[in-house]
Amino acid sequence: MKKVRIGIIGLGVQGSTYAGFITSGRVPNIEIGAICDIDGSKSATVSEMVGEIPFYENYIDMLESGNVDAVVTTVPHYLHPTMAIEALKRDIHPLVEKPAGVYTKQVKELNEFAATKPELTFAIFFNQRTNELYQKVKEVIDQGDIGSIRRTNWLITTWWRPQGYYDQSAWRATWEGEGGGVLVNQAPHQLDLMQWICGMPKKVYSKVQYGFQRDIAVEDEVTALLEYENGATGMFITCTHDLLGTDRFEILGDKGKIIVDNSNKVTIKRLKQPEPEMSTSMSMQDVMEMMKDQGPSGMYDEEVLEFSSAWGEQHIAVLQNFAANILDGTPLVAPGTDGIHGVHLANAIHLSSWLGQEVELPIDEDQYLRELTKKVEEEKQHS
């Protein structure tokens, strides 16, 4: 098999985008085997876009058609685990869109079932993992350049969405339709990158506001305090109402610091001597002499790197990597089982705000699902 025949489930914005990448030849190891959408009128769009490709209104029919080797699930979040499991049952490789699901219990079920099919490729669409900038940051952390992490801070408020965005469809920004707001829609990439690069925290305390600046039921403003196993702390702040948003990620270690601005520039400051050693060896006179001389700048080396990426390149890289794993075993950039970590973080942030207290990870999955179900029922009563 030289090309993977992929089935696209859901011909919305993302599904159409992936279809365009593939039909234009930008993903050389994939071809479209079939397309599925519950809106049958989209079959005409498929004919115009990609030619005579089999079209299905029921994804099970597509899975059983023999026309596809793999699928990508560009559908509402609640459906990702169900569709991936159904694909795996039929020995079809699933590429799940982010997030992997709405709550960890359903994602765990998917991961456990995927483990029974180790011969199949199971991946998740974390395209930011293919971003060379974040790969560089992870490399610097992993090789110990800035030492043991002491603090993480990510202020990511570049997700501005007007009210009209939420008014497009009745399912948007609802507990029943989406399972949350900015944490499950806009920010899953950052939640994944934080844990991929810095590890998972062990405790979360959050202040979350629901319908703060938009007429929606779910969260549009999030501030979360994280605590890691080694005592390090972190902050994660995001929202969808800041028209002049900021994207700044800082990681402080005992041997240096990493600063990421706008996801395209990284500044790496490596201390010439670990901070603990300086603290114990320097007198106040030494400090005063240092400050009179050149200040802290003489105590570290600085590396500044800038990265550029054309729109679509990261998504194409994930599709190529997914197909390469199927065809020749190339290691996955984002194994599907990794999807549970970001969902776990989002669930912990929600649960902390609902309970008004700090929560430990792993959270009580049953408790989270009970609280989420309450939100869905309350939403129905007020609709």
Order of alpha helices (4+ residues) and beta strands (2+ residues): beta-alpha-beta-alpha-beta-alpha-beta-alpha-beta-alpha-beta-alpha-beta-alpha-alpha-beta-beta-beta-beta-beta-beta-alpha-alpha-beta-alpha-alpha-beta-alpha
